[in-house]
């Protein structure tokens, strides 16, 4: 059930912006650094940080927690 919830959240995040899901998958599930994620995504590290910040705040809100600072 937890895995289904994670997939549902990731799919909803993808609908907002596929890059958001990609950065979460790369950083969380593949353990890549921001530099490695940027290289894999073909974008800047700054963009990865922006996607990551949005995604973590959105996911935290959706899970009913406090957004990371």
N, C-alpha and C positions, 0 to 999 in steps of 0.2 A: 504494500500500500504506500509506503514512504517513497519507494522508487517511482511509482506512478505519479505521486504528487510532485516530485522533482521534475519529471519529464513534462508534466502539465505546465509547471511554472516556466521551464525553459522554452517550451513551445509558445507560451504567451509572450515571453520576452523576445523571442525571435520575430513575432508579429509586430512588435514595436520597432525593432531594428535587428536584422540578422547578425550584425556585428556585435551586438550586446551578448547574444547567446554564444557566439564564437569565442569572445574573450573569456567568458565564464568557463566554457569547456576547456580552453587552452590553459587557463591559470589554475582552475580547481581540479579538473579531472586528469589533465596531462602534466600538471606541475611546472608549467613553463613560467619563466620570468616575464616581466613586462617587455624586455628587449626581445626575448625569443618569440613572444606572442606577436609583437609588432612585425618581426621578420616573417613569421608564418602568415600573417594577415596582409602583408604588403602595405603597411601604414606606419605612421610615426609612433614612437613611444608615447608621445603626448596624447595622441588619439587613443591609444590603449588605456592610458590612465583615465581619460575622459569616459570611455565606454565602461571601464571597470567601476568607476565612482557611481555612474548612473545605475548600472546593473546591481551593484551591491545595495544601494539605497532602495531601489525598487523591490528587490527580492526580500530585503529585511522588512519593508512595509507590508508586502504581501504575506509574509509569514507572521506578522503581528509583533515584530520586535522593534527595537530601537535601531535606527540607521547608524552605521559605523561613522565615527567622526574622522 
